[in-house]
Amino acid sequence: MNTAIVVALIPYIVPLIIIGGGYLYHMIVIRLPAEQRSYIESFASTAVHMVEQRFEGKTGDEKRAIAIDALQGFFKAFKLPVPEHYILNSFIESAVLEMNRVKPGGKT
């Protein structure tokens, strides 16, 4: 009799498992990019400030390269996947723009 009950419940249990698995996958996929974006923004800001403090005499291109190397180092140190170079470059540029807006005499 127990086998008959299990067989009768299978059409109800399997869809619930599939729906639950799909929901879990969806939540993971949605959450990861937002967390990674948060890491990049924070790391990029830190890298840009570090470069501005340590390498004042360098050109903009040299500073950008140093900041991207530092940013990649942060991701590797925390064992996070390193985004593509063009993504890192975009966040570096955004952090530089924000830093120039915030510092005295910067553009607004």
N, C-alpha and C positions, 0 to 999 in steps of 0.2 A: 504494500500500500504506500510506503514512503517513496518508492520509485515512481509511482503514478503521480504523486503530488509534485515531485521535482520535474517530471516531464511536462506536467500541466503548467508549471510556473515559468518554464524556459522562454516561451514567447513574450513574457512580461519582463523577465530579468535581463535578457540580452539587449533589448533596446535601451534600458536604463544604464547598463554598463557602457554602451556605445555613446550615449548622450553625455554621461559623466566624463568619459575619456575625452570626448571632443571639447567639452567645457574646460577641462583642466588644461588641455593643449592650448586652447584659445587664451586663457588667462596667462599662461607662461609666455606666449608669443607677444602679447600686448605689453606685458610688464618689462620684459628684457630691454627693448629699445629705449624706453623711458629711463630706465636705470642707467643704461650705457650713455645716454645723452647727458644725464646728470653728472656722470663721472667725467666725461669729456669736457663739459663746461668748467667744472671745478679744476681739473688738471690743467686745462689750457690757461685759465686765469693765473694759476700758480706758476706755470712755466713762463708766461709772459712777464710777470712781475720779477721772477728770478733773473731772467735775461736782461731786463731793464736795469736791475740793480748791479749785476755783475759785469755786463758787457756794454757799457755806455759808448765806447769808441767804435763799435762795429757798425757796419752798414745794415740797412733794413733786411736785405736778403740773408746776410750772415746771421742776424738775430733770429729770423724766421727759421732757418735751418737748425740753429741751436735749440730753439723752443720746440720744434717738432721732434728732435732727438730726445729732449727731456720728457716730452709728452709720451713718446713711445716707451721710454724707460719707466715712467710711472705705471703704465699698463702692464708691462712685463713684471715689475716689482710686486704688483698686487695680483699677478697671475690672471689677468683679464685679457680677453681677445683684443688685439690691436686693430683698430679700424684702418681703413685705407688711407693713404697719404693725403689725397685730396680732401677727405673729410677732416683730418687733423688740421690741414692748412686753413680750411674754412673756419674752424673753431678758434684757431690762433688769430686770424684776422678779426674775428668778432671780439675776442678778448682784448686785442690791441685797441680797437675802436672804443670799447667800453672803458678801458683804462684811460684813454685820452679824454673821454667825456668827463670822467670823475676827477682826474687830477687838476689842480689849479692851473688856469691858463689853457686848459684843453678845449677843444671844440665842443659845442653843445648841440 
